[in-house]
Amino acid sequence: MAKGTLTRWINTLFLGRIGGVIVLGKRHVPIFEGVVAADRLHIVPNFAEDDLFVTTQDIDKKFSAPSPLRILFLSNLLVGKGHRELLEAFLRLGSEARRLIRLDFAGSFDTAEARIDFVDRIGRVPEVTYHGPVSGERKRLLLREAHVFCLPTYYPYEGQPISILEAYASGCAVITTDHSGIFDVFTPEVNGYAVEKKSIDSLVMALERAVAAPAGLRAFATANHAIALKQYRSNAYTRSLLQVLETTWAASRATDGSRGERRRV
């Protein structure tokens, strides 16, 4: 038996015996088709930490004077995450558009060489800043000040980026791609702009739209914040998770009971 076939057989054997599987969104359901019964698949979206949530007054304040427009990339800076394409798109903008934008990058590189190359590239670009890995208050402040969160990812191991939900909580419009589970939590022209994967031209158009229509960005940001308050808080996640566990436990007890009845017969 080939290694891949053996691995799938083992996974199928064990997954078929567990009480339930939790996935983050509908787009991850097909992964388990034919392996886990549909009634044992449960969708529980992720959440943003409570301290990242801003107020509507905070959103109104930052969009009252959106110049320069703060655009944030916050993720590991790996090949496929889209940070290189975003930087190239910014550098292709006309001088006037570039003057109206401040582009912030934050996160870790996988190698020291990649970090050095990126830092060298932006060294003479005053509108672009690399903040390094961030957490805690530094991360909260970057999200709080950003008007737009941009994650043009095509990373092969992407799931459902929690950073998008964090951007919603922080009152940001979002620019992202139709990749992996992202469109489970993102709708183009409702939450922000969708761009084509690996397309610098598509990103240029999105950046130009953002600069030209800050009122539209404000509408996206306000809608995103309201959605996050309703769907992506930690207490909503906990309630959904407990409900799944209770349902799974009840189904398991019922199955055990029916097996006992059959044995007595």
Buried (B, 14 or more C-beta within 10 A) or exposed (E): EEEEEEEEEEEBEEEEEEEBBBBBBEBBBEEBEEBBEEEBBBBBBBBBBEEBBBEEEBBEEBBEEBEBBBBBBBBBBBEBBBBBBBBEBBBBBEEEBBBBBBBBBBBEBEEEEBBEEBEEBBEEEEBBEBBEEBEEEEBBEBBBBBBBBBBBBBBEEBBBBBBBBBBBBBBBBBBBBBBBBBBBBBEEEEBBBBBBBEBBEBBBBBBBEBBEEBEBBBBBBBBBBEBBBEBBBEEBBEEBBEEBBEBBEEBEEEEEEEEEEEEEE
